[in-house]
């Protein structure tokens, strides 16, 4: 009798363990299929991911920094990218692939995005802040531009392009507050880069009005100042070659921080 009872218990335990393993496997596949890293570049899918690395943990908490090993003069290099000759990274897919093949472990773990059920994605990345420190950041965007932005921001990071902060818009009271903080963020398919130094310029009764108004000192686009986006800017080159339209090219009102796809 005891042997029969023990056998039934063993069978039940095996069955329970099997069910648990099945659920764990399903959960792992779901997590992997919603997460895309730059390792997927060889066959990228911007709307659904079929293969990723489980090593890319959720390590992109904003606010913490890692000191850069070779800090540069942030005033001289800000907004244009250090080593602007690297613009030829965009010339072919093979060159992009070669660049990605040189990723170190820290970069591999830091650059990825996760799809959400509502059609948005959270992009995790590294960037150089205005103190030229390597800093983790996050972009909240639509899924159809997530992979483009992931690759573009990796190139900006490799080129030591500087930002004040890269934080989801949801962490601010409104867009004006994010612009005043010079925060780089996404609103759907619209990427806003260093907006305090690249304001919106509207015209009311032939009078230029700057948004935010505190950025009026940067309304004169003929003057020279850090973080100014022009058609010679490295971010402009990367984004427009990827199909984003720059708000600085609009007729009438301008949004010099905006890149929309």
C-alpha positions in Angstrom: 0.0 0.0 0.0 2.8 2.5 1.0 4.6 1.8 -2.3 1.4 2.6 -4.3 1.0 5.9 -2.4 4.6 6.9 -2.9 4.4 6.1 -6.6 1.3 8.3 -7.0 3.0 11.2 -5.2 6.1 10.9 -7.4 3.9 11.0 -10.5 2.0 14.0 -9.2 5.2 15.8 -8.4 6.7 15.1 -11.8 3.5 16.4 -13.5 3.6 19.6 -11.4 7.3 20.2 -12.2 6.5 19.6 -15.9 3.7 22.2 -15.9 5.9 24.7 -14.1 8.7 24.2 -16.6 6.2 24.7 -19.5 5.0 28.0 -18.0 8.6 29.2 -17.4 9.5 28.4 -21.0 6.4 30.2 -22.4 7.2 33.3 -20.2 10.8 33.3 -21.4 9.8 33.1 -25.0 7.2 35.9 -24.6 9.9 38.1 -22.9 12.4 37.4 -25.6 10.0 38.0 -28.4 9.2 41.5 -27.1 12.8 42.5 -26.6 15.1 43.5 -29.4 18.8 44.2 -29.1 21.3 45.6 -31.6 22.5 42.0 -32.1 19.3 41.6 -34.3 20.7 44.1 -36.8 21.5 41.4 -39.4 17.8 40.7 -39.8 16.1 43.5 -37.9 12.3 43.5 -37.4 10.9 46.9 -36.3 7.4 45.6 -35.5 8.1 42.1 -34.1 11.3 40.5 -32.8 12.0 36.8 -33.3 15.4 36.4 -31.6 17.1 38.3 -28.8 19.6 37.7 -26.0 18.4 37.0 -22.5 21.6 38.7 -21.2 20.0 42.2 -22.0 18.6 42.7 -18.5 16.5 45.7 -17.5 19.5 47.8 -16.5 18.6 51.2 -18.0 17.7 53.1 -14.9 18.0 56.9 -15.6 19.9 59.2 -13.4 23.0 57.1 -12.6 26.2 57.8 -14.4 29.5 56.0 -15.3 32.5 58.2 -15.7 33.7 58.3 -19.3 37.3 57.0 -19.7 38.2 59.8 -22.2 36.3 62.9 -21.4 36.4 65.7 -24.0 35.6 69.4 -24.0 31.8 69.3 -23.9 31.5 73.0 -25.0 33.5 72.6 -28.2 32.0 69.2 -29.2 28.4 69.5 -28.0 25.7 69.4 -30.5 27.9 68.5 -33.4 29.4 65.2 -32.2 33.1 64.6 -31.7 34.8 63.3 -34.8 32.2 64.4 -37.4 34.1 62.5 -40.0 32.3 59.4 -38.7 29.3 60.4 -40.7 30.3 57.8 -43.3 29.0 55.2 -40.8 25.7 55.6 -42.6 27.0 54.8 -46.0 26.1 51.1 -46.0 24.5 48.3 -44.0 27.9 46.5 -44.0 29.5 49.4 -42.2 26.7 49.4 -39.7 27.2 45.7 -39.2 30.9 46.1 -38.7 30.3 48.9 -36.1 27.9 46.7 -34.2 30.3 43.7 -34.2 32.7 45.8 -32.1 30.1 46.2 -29.2 31.5 45.4 -25.8 29.5 43.5 -23.2 28.3 46.7 -21.4 27.0 48.2 -24.6 25.3 45.0 -25.7 23.5 44.8 -22.4 22.6 48.6 -22.4 21.2 49.0 -25.9 17.8 47.3 -26.5 14.1 48.0 -26.5 11.0 46.3 -25.2 7.7 46.3 -27.0 4.5 47.1 -25.0 1.0 45.8 -25.6 -0.3 49.4 -26.3 1.9 49.7 -29.5 4.7 51.7 -27.7 8.2 50.6 -27.0 10.7 51.5 -24.2 14.2 52.0 -25.7 17.1 51.6 -23.3 20.4 53.2 -24.2 23.6 54.9 -23.1 24.6 58.5 -23.8 27.1 61.2 -22.9 25.7 63.9 -20.6 26.9 67.5 -20.6 29.6 66.6 -18.0 30.7 64.0 -20.6 29.8 61.1 -18.4 28.3 57.9 -19.8 24.7 57.8 -18.6 21.8 55.3 -19.0 18.7 56.8 -20.6 15.3 55.7 -21.9 13.1 56.8 -24.8 9.4 56.0 -24.9 8.3 55.8 -28.6 6.1 54.0 -31.1 7.2 50.5 -31.9 7.6 51.3 -35.6 10.5 53.7 -34.9 12.1 51.9 -31.9 14.7 50.0 -33.8 15.7 53.0 -35.9 16.2 55.0 -32.8 18.1 52.2 -31.1 20.7 52.1 -33.9 20.8 55.9 -34.3 21.4 56.5 -30.5 24.1 53.8 -30.5 25.9 55.7 -33.2 25.4 59.0 -31.4 26.9 57.4 -28.2 29.9 56.1 -30.2 30.4 59.6 -31.5 30.2 61.0 -28.0 27.2 63.3 -28.9 26.0 65.0 -25.7 22.6 65.4 -24.2 21.4 67.0 -20.9 19.1 64.0 -20.2 17.2 61.3 -22.1 14.1 60.5 -20.1 10.5 59.5 -21.0 8.1 62.4 -21.4 5.8 60.7 -18.8 8.2 61.7 -16.1 7.5 65.4 -16.7 4.4 67.4 -16.0 4.1 68.4 -19.7 6.1 69.0 -22.8 7.0 72.5 -21.8 8.6 71.3 -18.6 10.6 68.7 -20.6 11.8 71.4 -23.0 12.7 73.7 -20.2 14.9 70.9 -18.7 16.5 70.4 -22.2 15.3 66.8 -21.9 15.5 64.6 -25.1 12.3 62.6 -25.5 9.9 61.0 -27.9 6.2 61.7 -28.4 5.0 58.9 -30.6 7.1 59.1 -33.8 8.4 62.5 -33.0 11.9 62.7 -31.4 12.8 66.0 -29.6 16.5 66.6 -29.2 18.0 69.2 -26.7 14.9 71.4 -27.1 16.0 74.2 -24.8 18.7 75.1 -27.2 16.6 74.3 -30.3 13.2 75.9 -29.6 10.0 76.2 -31.5 9.7 79.5 -33.4 6.3 80.7 -34.3 5.2 83.9 -35.9 2.3 86.0 -34.6 1.5 89.2 -36.4 4.9 89.0 -38.0 6.5 88.8 -34.6 8.7 85.8 -33.7 7.5 83.9 -30.6 9.8 81.4 -28.9 8.6 78.2 -27.1 9.7 77.9 -24.4 10.0 81.6 -23.9 13.0 81.1 -21.7 14.9 79.9 -24.8 14.6 83.2 -26.7 18.3 83.7 -26.5 18.6 80.7 -28.9 16.1 81.9 -31.5 18.8 83.5 -33.6 19.9 80.5 -35.6 22.7 82.5 -37.2 24.6 82.8 -33.9 27.0 80.2 -32.6 26.2 78.3 -29.4 26.5 74.7 -28.1 23.9 72.0 -28.8 22.6 73.9 -31.8 21.1 71.6 -34.5 21.8 72.5 -38.1 22.0 70.6 -41.3 25.7 69.9 -40.5 24.8 68.2 -37.2 25.6 64.5 -36.8 22.1 63.8 -35.3 20.5 65.6 -38.3 22.5 63.4 -40.7 21.6 60.1 -39.0 18.0 60.9 -38.6 17.2 62.3 -42.0 19.0 59.5 -43.7 16.7 57.1 -41.7 13.6 58.9 -43.0 13.0 61.4 -40.2 11.8 64.9 -41.2 13.5 67.9 -39.4 11.2 70.6 -38.0 13.8 73.2 -38.8 13.0 72.7 -42.5 9.3 73.6 -42.1 7.8 76.6 -43.9 6.5 79.2 -41.4 6.9 78.0 -37.8 10.0 76.0 -37.0 10.7 73.3 -34.4 14.5 73.0 -34.4 14.5 70.1 -31.9 12.0 67.9 -33.8 12.6 64.9 -36.0 9.4 63.1 -37.0 8.8 59.9 -39.1 
